[in-house]
Amino acid sequence: MKIIQYLTELPENKEDDPGTKKLRTCKTKPKNQDGQLFNVESHSDKQLRHFKFLSVSFMSQLLSSQSFVKKIVEYGEPEELQELEQRLLEEVLHYINTVASSVEGNVDKPTAKFWRVLLSKCYDMLDKVNALLPTETFIPVIGGLMRNQLPSVRRKAMDLLNNKVQQRTKWQKSQILQLLELVPELIAIVKCRRKEEEEEQAINRQTALFSLKLLCKGFGTENPAPFVPVLKMAIDLISSEKEEKNVMGSALLCIAEVTCTLKAQAIPQLPRLMPALLKALKSKKELVSNEIYLLSAITALLKVAETLPHFLSPYLLECLLQVVRLEKIVAEFGPTSQISVRVAALKTILATRLAPRILLPAVTKCYSEVLHTRKNCLGPLMNILKEHIAGMEKEHLISHQPELTAFFMKVLDFRTEHAEDDLEEVGKIEAYIIDCLISMVMKLSETSFRPLFFKLFDWSKTEATLRDRLLTFHRIADCIADKLKGLFTLFAGHLVKPFAETLNQVNISKT
């Protein structure tokens, strides 16, 4: 502590200390000039800087020396030791303040790099002191630091807190309550927006959101109440038009964690959360240009859908529209990327965690919405329905069969409705539709499949655009035959004559 006090009282540069003034002396130091530890007048500016650097390096090494730490442990009363450690931490932080202001004051000068390196060394020393601190002392001291005037000190305090929360697995109840008292402090940092230090501010706000996420992950399940305001604050952030994208990304990840932890207590926030979240996913240009932001938005929607699937129905159509749109964007990142993996998980949750009475009407509406504007979204939509049908209970499938049949009769006209489009594209989308239909066919009994088969057969023979429907039906028959194998002979007899006629009609040598 005396070394730190001495360093604090040395001038920043030699010219700051005119010879006429007496050297600012440390209280513990002899008054006569010759007894000084470091005489500023008889040394150069460079030597002064070197002395400061060596002193800080020495303390940093000493605090991590095993023999020194052993002596501290063996030393007397724990109360006395705790008081000393707390005072030491405060002295270190006081000195960090001094160095940090020198960093700011020398930004444009040749010595700028030295001050940055010295500050880094001071932080290293702070880490070493921190490692010696008992948790009860650590938490209130960190709280005090988070209220510091300097943004760099506030950020370092949050970094120390994050490291401690991530490293420790066991906490006493009293310590957890102490940590939860820091939540309002962190919310205040996230809300704080000062123009003069915008870049620094953005990093601090991200760090504070990360701290809140860690605290929620570690202690939110047992203590949900302090995190309800965190969710409200994060929703405010993502609802804002002018918010910085990196801060929004951190807020989205915080939302993912808090919703997952709060569970039912997050339900009252859904009417504000879901529209803001879906709006964040709409801005395609921003999503593609900022991969982390895209991943954060997908993660937030995934966690909300995973935690509260039964409360999504008011937002389900919009969710489906965004998810099937994302498929196209995600294709650019490759199937193994985190983004692709999470979009796939999101599709599975929508397909498997919702009741058919909720999902089927939403799929029908979604189909109508993307049919003419975004045909490339139909493949992902059919895949969601296919996965849903594959997981359906038998009794659900029987009760919803009329609804599903009506849907397929509608969507199988895709080729007829897009006769003018690129045939190869139409064929690809039709393959998704048929694949989805087959997933239903494979779950039906012969008695429930037979009427559906003849309905499709009659459908293929009606309508003016007969050729398109026939082509679709031939493809369906081919896929069903492939899946049913020998069982298909039950139905094949009805197809021989009409298929032979079709072949005669298109045989050039006969016509």
Order of alpha helices (4+ residues) and beta strands (2+ residues): alpha-alpha-alpha-alpha-alpha-alpha-alpha-alpha-alpha-alpha-alpha-alpha-alpha-alpha-alpha-alpha-alpha-alpha-alpha-alpha-alpha-alpha-alpha-alpha-alpha
